[in-house]
């Protein structure tokens, strides 16, 4: 592993756990070229998004097979349950991950691991000095991911405390506990997107909106199919899949809160009135209650920055009813005798598929 200490406005170590084909010597010119381009990409991301210089301890650029080991080591050191991230191994597919810990001085510091291939994707456009608006979508995504993780680091640092959520998502069946977990995820993702919104162009936001709609269609379909299956796990599916739909929507709203020039995310064209109402409620809460000030600086603060304020609980209290309303859109009722969650009618299902 080669370690580089940046002396600019950075106070973190940048390390590499990579295998560059045909290169074994860190002094090789090809290796140096890759390192310099990675540094350039990170500089670009840092220069265009909100980033507290002291918020990140280290960034590791790693091959996919190495990422699981890196994250597990960090989680063990921070006392975080490994199951929080899931099973990681040689086929670990996440492009990047941020792990936070509270230091002895009481500060929250983050470590970020980024998949090497992601940054190699933008070697050519960085070297060419091509303007961001001229990049292809996949290259914009490759820049957006590290910027987004820096947004997580910035959010973690400002919050002054680390989430203590350690439920086993594979085994947990309590809908409220699962929902509390996802409420915390939603808050974190929304704020990370707010702080990294400067790297999101209008065209890229449109691309992300279309991707969200496509994923939402598939996830909602899976919940509806499960409702009419014999397993009786529809609510468990909904506790994951419909919260995921809400989290991804919140990320898009976060971009627009940070950059009002971006397109507003709206549901799919065949969305019904009940669905539209749910996402309007979600957007209203995010914009009015969770978005930081337009330019958070100086003495300005945000509710997330008070150690005494339970941000995740606040989000859960406000959005658990919204999630329940989204469930009810697909015939999954709560406590309504006329709409039994396991035996509900198929009228909505038929309308939604039209």
Buried (B, 14 or more C-beta within 10 A) or exposed (E): EEEEEBEEEBBBBBBBBBEBEEBEEEEEEEBEBBBEBBBBBBBBBBEBBBBBBEBBBBBBBBBBEBBBBBBBBBBEEBEBEBBBBEEBEEEBEBBBBBBBBBEEEEBBBBBBBBBBEBBBBBBEBBEEEBEBEEBEBEBBBBBBBBBBBBBBBBBBBBBBBBBEBEBEBEEEEEBEBBBBBBBBBBBBBBBBBBBBBBBBBEBBBBBBBEBBBEBBBEBBBBBBEBBEEEEEBBBBBBBBBBBBBBBBBBBBBBBBBBBEEBBEBBBBEEBEEEBEBBBEBBBEBBEEEBBBEEEBEEEEEBBBBEEEBEBBEBBBEBBBEBBBBBBBBBBBBEEEEEBEBEEBEEEBBEEBEE
